[in-house]
Amino acid sequence: MLRLLEHASVRALAGAVEAALDMGAEGADTIACILHQRTERPVALFSLDGHPHLKPYSIEVPDLSAYAVLEGALT
C-alpha cells in the first residue's frame, strides 16, 4: 500500500483508507480505486472547431434496447 504514496499525498491516502474502511473494504486495490476516482477529471466535449473536415460526418445514436435483455437477466 505504501506504493500508493508514489502518486498520492499522505493526506489523500489517509482519506482513501478512511473511505474504504467506512464501506467495509480493506484491500489495497479498493484504496487505489478510491484514489483514482478522486483524481479523475471529467472529459470535455469534443469540439469540431478547428476540424472542419469532420463537419460533414454524423453518427447516429446507437440503439441500446438490446441491453434491456441483460438487465432483465441480472435481476
VEXDREN-2710 file (C-alpha; in Angstrom, 1 decimal):
% VEXDREN-2710
k/r/px/py/pz
1/MET/0.0/0.0/0.0
2/LEU/2.9/2.3/0.5
3/ARG/3.5/2.3/-3.3
4/LEU/0.3/4.4/-3.5
5/LEU/2.3/7.3/-2.0
6/GLU/4.3/7.5/-5.2
7/HIS/1.3/9.1/-6.8
8/ALA/-0.7/10.5/-3.8
9/SER/-0.1/12.6/-0.8
10/VAL/-0.3/11.1/2.7
11/ARG/-3.5/13.2/3.3
12/ALA/-5.1/11.8/0.1
13/LEU/-4.1/8.2/1.0
14/ALA/-5.4/8.6/4.6
15/GLY/-8.7/9.9/3.2
16/ALA/-9.0/7.0/0.8
17/VAL/-8.2/4.5/3.6
18/GLU/-10.9/6.1/5.7
19/ALA/-13.4/5.9/2.9
20/ALA/-12.6/2.3/2.2
21/LEU/-13.0/1.4/5.9
22/ASP/-16.3/3.2/6.1
23/MET/-17.6/1.0/3.3
24/GLY/-16.2/-2.2/4.9
25/ALA/-13.4/-2.7/2.4
26/GLU/-9.8/-3.1/3.4
27/GLY/-7.8/-4.1/0.3
28/ALA/-5.2/-2.0/-1.3
29/ASP/-7.0/-2.4/-4.7
30/THR/-10.1/-0.7/-3.2
31/ILE/-8.0/2.1/-1.8
32/ALA/-6.2/2.6/-5.2
33/CYS/-9.6/2.7/-6.9
34/ILE/-10.8/5.4/-4.5
35/LEU/-7.7/7.4/-5.0
36/HIS/-8.0/7.1/-8.8
37/GLN/-11.7/8.1/-8.7
38/ARG/-10.9/11.2/-6.6
39/THR/-8.3/12.4/-9.0
40/GLU/-10.2/11.6/-12.2
41/ARG/-11.4/14.7/-14.2
42/PRO/-14.4/14.7/-16.5
43/VAL/-13.7/14.6/-20.2
44/ALA/-14.5/17.7/-22.1
45/LEU/-16.9/17.6/-25.0
46/PHE/-15.2/17.2/-28.4
47/SER/-15.5/20.4/-30.4
48/LEU/-15.4/20.5/-34.1
49/ASP/-13.8/23.9/-34.0
50/GLY/-10.5/23.6/-35.9
51/HIS/-11.7/20.3/-37.5
52/PRO/-13.8/21.5/-40.5
53/HIS/-13.1/18.3/-42.4
54/LEU/-15.2/16.4/-39.8
55/LYS/-18.3/18.5/-40.0
56/PRO/-20.0/16.6/-42.9
57/TYR/-20.0/13.4/-40.8
58/SER/-22.6/12.5/-38.2
59/ILE/-23.0/9.4/-36.1
60/GLU/-26.5/8.1/-35.3
61/VAL/-27.3/7.5/-31.6
62/PRO/-27.0/3.7/-31.0
63/ASP/-30.0/1.6/-30.2
64/LEU/-29.4/0.4/-26.6
65/SER/-32.6/-1.6/-26.3
66/ALA/-30.6/-4.9/-26.5
67/TYR/-29.2/-4.1/-23.1
68/ALA/-32.7/-4.4/-21.6
69/VAL/-32.4/-8.1/-22.1
70/LEU/-29.2/-8.2/-19.9
71/GLU/-30.8/-6.0/-17.3
72/GLY/-33.7/-8.5/-17.0
73/ALA/-31.2/-11.4/-16.7
74/LEU/-29.4/-9.7/-13.8
75/THR/-32.5/-9.1/-11.7
END
